[in-house]
Amino acid sequence: DHAERIDVLVIGAGVAGASAALSAARALDGRARVLVVERADWPRQKVCGCCLGAHGVASIRRLGVDLQATPADCIALDRIRVT
């Protein structure tokens, strides 16, 4: 049955879309029906999100994501030099 109610539709399941969907669901105490649609196959390799600055890490923590549960091949950076 395709007559189900959708309260929030998020187009794109990348970092921004997933964050928006999670925030929308939490804002309505789990009562909202949130649908995320993505055209790409998963998992995928993308440049975005490969390096997170302090603001990005703070945003992820506010979403309640456990940053200790990272994949084994992730490397923590304590500094970066861009030239």
Stockholm file with secondary structure:
# STOCKHOLM 1.0

chainA/1-83         DHAERIDVLVIGAGVAGASAALSAARALDGRARVLVVERADWPRQKVCGCCLGAHGVASIRRLGVDLQATPADCIALDRIRVT
#=GR chainA/1-83 SS CCCCCCSEEEECCSHHHHHHHHHHHHHTTTCSCEEEECCSCSSCCCSTTSSCCHHHHHHHHHTTCCTTSCCTTCCCCSCCCCC
#=GC SS_cons        CCCCCCSEEEECCSHHHHHHHHHHHHHTTTCSCEEEECCSCSSCCCSTTSSCCHHHHHHHHHTTCCTTSCCTTCCCCSCCCCC
//
